[in-house]
Amino acid sequence: MDHWQRIEATIRGERTDYPPVSFWRHFPDEDQHVEKLVARTLEWQRRWDFDVIKFMPCNSYGVEDWGVVTAYRGAAHGARDTLRPVVMRTEDWSRIRDLDVRQGCYGRQNDAVRQVAKALQGTVPLLQTVFSPLSTARKLATDAFLADLRRERDVLERALRVITDVTIRFALDALDAGAHGVFLATQFASFRLLTAEEYERFGKTYDLQVLRALSGKTRLNMLHAHGEDIMFDLLRAYPVDMLNWHDRLTQPSLSQAATQFPGVVVGGISEHGALLRGDLPAIENEVRDAIAQTGGRRLMIAAGCVTPVTVTDAAVGAAVRAARSTEHGNDRDRSREV
């Protein structure tokens, strides 16, 4: 099977030669330069031949054009820190005006995607990273964001409408640049942060506007739910093909999710556990357990989130080999026949 055959068969719930596998990581500082980010993305893919490429712009790309100042300070996950937000008082939400997504930091990300897509010539699914509008709003602001969400709702919602329009245009430009879909990341669909009613109003409403704008234009979309105690019952109805979350850290398990989500569950590997420690036997065991939980169907082996930059090639290689080994494929087949 080639990458597309394997992914499309997995989405249909069919038997494949082995479960698809993908890992993604940041490339700190290099992600500030289009050519360097393109080179590292292609190098990463050629090293491992993943079945899906989740494109990895810097985590702050969606807020810098509005004036947020960031820097990389050595975080293990490769993300940049906010040095100066743009929304420091409630009245600052009015500063969130429309942007030209073909210019500035937004524009550079799709320039990079265009070059990656040209180099790969459609041989592997390529997803542009798109942050949910509510996640972008939080990155624009200080910790007072939650207070504004609860006390200044109309003000926040006006800003969310602008952010959503910008997000949609960016995502559509990514498709024009050669991406096959989006990796939509939500960082607030957690009961530790919001109630279900709050996320319905400020999160899901705008998430679905983004996904509906892409309807019929993509070949593959993945949703990532960040954090613990995620609102799985709410998210599982999103119109996406794949769902990724920290399944080794929080509920539901892969086996639980596979009975409730109609698409492909993505995970099985703890990015801050065996993978980070470089415990190769434990990594292999996580892969085998993920296959056992799902019977090897509608599963893509991946970490629950971004792979830390200190994870070794040996650790990634252990997961990839375990997923692709004939032995595990045979074990998977027997589990279905019992």
Secondary structure, DSSP 8 states (H G I E B T S, - for coil): --HHHHHHHHHTT---SS--B---B--TTGGGSHHHHHHHHHHHHHHH--SSEE----TTHHHHTTT-EEE----TT---EEEE-SB-SGGGGGG-----TTSHHHHHHHHHHHHHHHHHTTSS-EEEEEE-HHHHHHHHB-TTHHHHHHH-HHHHHHHHHHHHHHHHHHHHHHHHHT--EEEEEES--BTTT--HHHHIIIIIHHHHHHHHHHTTT-S--EEEE-SSSB-HHHHTTSS-SEEEE-TTTSSS-HHHHHTT-SSEEEEEE-TTTHHHHT-HHHHHHHHHHHHHHHTTSSEEEEESS-B-TT--HHHHHHHHHHHH-HHHHHHHHHHHH-
